[in-house]
Amino acid sequence: MDSASSIYKIIQQYDNFVLPLHVSPDGDSVASTLAMREALLSLGKRVRVTCDDKLGIEADIDFILSPDSIIQKETPLPLDIPSVYIFMDGSELYRFTQTSIDLNHPHIQRVINIDHHPKGDIADFIDKSGKGAWVNQDGLTANTQVLLNLFKSWDITITDRIAKLLMYGIYSDTEGLQNSDLQTQTFTDLATLTELGADWHEFVVNVTWNVSLDTMMLLKEYLSRLNLDEEYGFAWVVLPYWILAQYDESNIDFDYIKHRCLRVIKGIRFAADIKEKEDGRITVSLRARTPDIDLGELAKKISAKGGGHPGAAGAIIEGMTLVEAEDHIVDASREYLSRKGFVKNPQPKYLV
């Protein structure tokens, strides 16, 4: 039995489902989770969507549906009702909870992992325990593309709302088709979703051309703290928590700042957004300008809790001060770029 059939068999056998967003949820995580919720509800299932973190602007998709009435902020993940847990857009368990969780808990009836990243510890657990099923279409641009394939194989009716959610995942993870890891399948899936009722320009108007004043005010802080390594070609910004605490993060479009303002600097290969969280953890978001590097590889060098795609990756650092973390990230970036042969004088074809 293939993985798609195995997952659908579990869905048919059980009634209660928990869909956790990963921490620091992005648009693909939000869209995947809400699209799966719509599909499960159409099958008569009971569904709870949870998030063990603050929701950002990526969840502000009222032009599709209102996520505020759907997504529950729960720490730790709920274990009160026996349920099937479906983890999407992430392959490592630490990505979904800021506390520990035992997947062998008796109220976790089955575990499902649906992802487009390299296989991680959730799938390893499923393989060893036999307590679920997983599918990993590593290489697809967005996780919602995996769902599109699954829904078609399960004969799920893809409504106008589901089509819009699936398109939003692609829009978000490709940053409006500006990432370097676009594939023919990306455009094929967008054409399919357009035929099913989604409208790309609707996302342009409601996402890209819809920046809050708070975002623009915080951008001033970013630009005043901008660092540039001209020798290796990367930029970084460090924001302490006391600055972020002055803003309502749910109203800040960090993607706009990272994608439209930081990584577009002429002469750099990538930009790093380094933020201190309230609990002392350091989050690192890496975004590439040129397609000749693998930021997923760099993120793993930065932290054991790091990974992602060549053009977009992230990491979580624990046990360091913000100053120590900055030094570590800069040193790791220089070592990685030096090892790849990227030094001051040569000009790769993409670095202009």
ABEGO torsion letter per residue (X at the ends): XBAAAAAAAAAAABABBBBBBBBGBBAAAAAAAAAAAAAAAAAGBBBBBBBABBBBAAABAAAABBAAAABBBBOBBBAABBBBBBBBGBABAAAABABBBBAABAABABBBBBBABBBBAAAAAAAAAGAEBBBBBBGBABAAAAAAAAAAAAGBBBBAAAAAAAAAAAAAAAGGGABAABBAAAAAAAAAAAAAGBBAAAAAAAAAABBBAAAAAAAAAAAAABBBBAAAGBBBBBBBAAAAAABBAAABBAAAAAAAAAAABBGBABBBBBBBBAAGBBBBBBBBABAABBAAAAAAAABABBEEBAABBBBBBBGBBAAAAAAAAAAAAAAAAAAAGBBAABBBAABX
